[in-house]
Amino acid sequence: MRKDLLDKIIHASWEAQLILITLAIFSVVSWAIMGSKFRLLRRAIAEIDMFMERFRKARDLEQIQEAARDMDVSPIGIMVSTAVREVHQLRKLIAARAADSGLGFDPTVMMRDNLLMSMERVISDRAAELRKYIVFLATCTTISPFLGLLGTVWGIMISFLDIATKGSANIAVVAPGIADALTTTVAGLFVAIPAVVGYNYLNSRVKMIVERCNNFALELAGIIYKSSLNL
């Protein structure tokens, strides 16, 4: 069966071969993206799991920063670094408030909000990096069936032209065009189905990472806000 399929591809019309080559390129690229992104997201989730285990045992911001050290795939490492930087600014503002009793705002509240916005920006930027190239899978999902359909229409059109040219509708006349039509249809589905599964799975993993990081950002901001009140 594999030999018959290979023979059909080799002896297909140049139009069908062009479509099949395009679909083959889409398939190779999409599988490469799915493989690399699967490993990357698995590592990011493992980093978050490891960090949250350490975070529950940490007693101060320094220990939290140490727990996030060398975590560069998930947003956690940059988030904690951002939090530490904001805390240093918070302490400066509290010192300024102590020196200027007429300061008309609460720096702890302002810095809590700034801390949340800074971490949200980190999460958004890192999520964009994690989603990079995943959109190509959506493109494959959309375009591949249409390329297969193009090959189908083209093959049927060739079959009708052969019937008109040779004045016969026997199987020997229409078989080449129908074979091209079916081959491109199958190839289009072969590319589109894994791509749509991969896109949905990877996109759900990124959403889960973003949700966990957002929850952590809220928790960390609350911890820092409460500790800043005692500074």
Summary of the structure (lengths in Angstrom):
residues: 231
radius of gyration: 28.8
end to end distance: 76.1
largest distance: 99.9
contacts: 724
relative contact order: 0.16
helix: 86%
strand: 0%
